């Protein structure tokens, strides 16, 4: 939106604030960081739906200041959100999730520099969620991550700790060290029960797996992709019934459904469902 000549005075102003003196002498790396900070804040305005605040007549300085306020507001709101929900967050014995819940997120709030380095995400976010974060940085990335993680926690809480742990304990790999999405494992197992017509409280037996193999073969005869379509309909109906009114949770879980169904479909094709459905 703005050319370099319009941005330089904004960076110069930020540089003076950073050094605390009238001098604008900083390292090349720091100058680049401050330019990125300015651009990040301006993009925040453009992407927030409040771009109307920045008309063609407004300066880059005005756009930057508006964006800086938005960054600060988003950071404050996420901190309040996390503080309100952190007691409800549960790692279910998984070390990767425990690290992000108990150490990672608090570290972000401790070290995040919303003024001079707002584009720095700080965290590696090793625990994977269903949402693609590759296009996001800084508070935008962490905000999206934490809020979707909260929806995942709401999904898991519905089943209780004992059920979640029983599914994870039966998983072929050591779930305590596993760097895989826990909700995806649990949801996949639930889909197995739905497909077999079995209660969640009852373990799947070999006869149930054979029933699913038969269903897969039937879908294949109907046409390629039919298995995923039909199972997806069942999974969506489950979410609509048991998480009625929780639109964001439903959207989040449906986002991860494609990968979950691909894993199930591949296992069905090679008759390895016992490696996917664990309880």
N, C-alpha and C positions, 0 to 999 in steps of 0.2 A: 504494500500500500504506500510505503514511503521510500524515497531514494536515500542514498548514503548521506547526502548533504543535509537532509532533514534529521537523520539519526545521530550524526556526530555530536551536535550540541546536547542531546539527551545523554549520550554515553559520557560526555565530558562532565555534565552535572553529576552523574552517578559516580564517576571517578573521584571528583572532589569530595563527595560525601564519604566515599570509601577510604580515601587517604586522610581525611580530616583536616586538610590544608588546601590552599589555593592551587597547589601544584597538581598537574594532571599526569605526572610521571609515574607510570606503572609498567610492569613487564608486559611483553607482547602477549604472553599467555593470559595474564589477568585482563588485559584490554579486550581480548577475544571473549573471555568469560563475561565481562560486563556488557559487551555488545549482544551476546546471546541472551543475557538477562533482559535487556531492553526488548529484543525481538520476541522473547517468550511472553512478556507481559502484553505486548501489542497483539500477539496471536491469541492470547487469552480473551481479549475483547472480541476479536473476530469470531472465535469459536464458541463463545458463551451465549450467543443469541442477543447480545447487547451491542452488536456492531453499529446499531443506529446511533449509539452515543458518539461514534466517531464518524463525522461527516467529512466531506471533501474539504470543508473550510477549517476543520480542527487540525491543530498541529500534531506532530509526532510526539511532542512533549505531553500534550493533553491525553493522547491515546495511551502513552506509556503510564501516566499517573492513574488513569482509569483501570488499566490492566493490573497495575501493582496493587490497587485496592481489591480487585477481584481475587488475586492470588492470596492476599492476606486473609480475606473473608473465607475463601475455600479452605485454607489451612486451619483457621480457627474452628470452622464448622466440622471439619473431619476430626479434629482433636476432641471436640465435645461428643461427637458420634462414637468415637472409639472408647472414650471414658465411660459412656453410658452403657456400652455393650460388652466391654472386655471381660466382665465377670461371667458372661454367658458363653464365651468362646472356650472351646474344649479341643485339645489336640488328640484325644483318644489314644494316647501312648505313642503317637508318631513323632519322631524327633524333628523332622523337617518342618512340620506344621507347628510344633511347640516353639521352635526357634523364631519363626516369623511372628507368632502371636505374643510371645513373652519377651522377646529381645528385639526383633527386627523393627516392628512398628513403633515401640517406644524410642528406639534409637533414631528413627526418622524424625520424630518430633523434637528430639533433643538437638540434632545437628542440622536440620534443614534450614538453609539460609534463604528465606523468601525474598530478600531484597537484592543481594548481590550474586546469588547463584540459584535462582528458582528453578532452573532447568535440570538441576542435579537430582536424580531420583534417589541417590545414596544407596538404596538397598538393591540386592541382586534378585530378590523375590524368587528364591529357589523352589518354594512350594508352588506347584503349577495350579492355575485355575482355568476355567473353561474359556475365559475371554482373552482375546489376543491383545496384548499390551504393547506390541512392538512400535506402534505409532505414537506412543505417549511418553512424556517425560515429567520429572518433578512431581509436584502436587497432583497434577492431572492423572499421572500414572498410579500413584499411591492411593489417591481417592477412589479411582475405579477399582483398584485391587481390593482395598479394605471393604468397600461397600458390597462387592460381589462375594467376598469371603464371608461376610455377615449373612448373606442369603444362603450360602452353602451350609453355614453353621445352623441356620434355622431348619434347613432340610434334614440334616442329620439328627438334630435334637428331637424330631418327631418320633424317632425310633428308640431313643434311649441309649445310654452308654453301653449297656450289656449287649444289646443286639449289634450295635456298630462294632464293638470289640470282637464279638464272636465271628462276624464276617471277616474282619481284618486278620484275626488269628488263624483262620482257616485258609487265608490266601497263600498261594504257593511260595511267595517270597517273604522275607522277614519284614513285616509291615512297620516295625519300629524304625527301621533305617530306610524305608521306602520313600523315594522322591516321586510319588505319583498321587494324583488327586484321590483323596479318600472317598469323597461323595460319588465319584465315578465308579469306584469299586462297589459301593453299597447300592447305587442305582442300577448298575448292571446286574447285580445279584437279584434285585427286586424284579427286574424285567424278566429274568429267568423264571421266577415263580409265577409271574403273570402269564407268561407264554405257556407254561406247563399247567396252569390252572391250579396252582398249589398255594396254600396259605403261607404267609411269610414266617409263621412260627414253626412250620414243618420243613425239615430238611429235604432237599431234592435227592431222590434216589435214582438208580440207573433207569428204572422204568420212566421216570420223568424226563430224563435226558433223551431217551429213545422217542418220547412223545414230541420233544422239541425238534429232534432230527427229522421226524416225519412231517412236522409242520413246515420246516425249512424246505424239504423236498417238494411239498405241495405248492409252496410259494414259487419255487423255481420253475415248476411246470406252468404256472400262471404267467411268468415273465420275469426277466432280469430286474432286480431291484424291488420286487414285490415283498420280499421278506422284510426289508428295512421299512418299507411303507406301512405294512400291517403292524409290525411290532412298535413302530413309532406312534401309531394311532393309539395303541394300548397304553404306551408309556405316558402319552399326553393326557389321556383320559384319567389315568391314575393321579397325575399332578393336579388336574382340575378338580378331582373329587377330594383328595386329601389335603390340598393346599388352596382351597377355595378363597378367592379374593387376593391371594398373594401373587399378583401379576409379575412383579420383579423376580421373585423366586422361580416362578414357572418359566419365565424367559431365560433366566440363567441356566437352569437345568436342561432346558431344551437346546441351549447353545452347545452343551457338551454331548448331546445325544448322538450326533452323527458319528463321532469317534467311538463311543461306547457300542453302537450298533455295528459298526464296521468290525470291531474286535469280536463281537458275538457271531456275526455272519461268517467271518473267516474260521472261527472255531467250529461252527456248525458244518461248514463245508469239508473240514478235515477231521471231523468227529473228535474234536478236542474240547468239548464243552465243559468237561470236568476240570479244565484249567481256568475256566472263566467263572462258572457258577460254583461257589465254594460252600454254601450252606443251604 
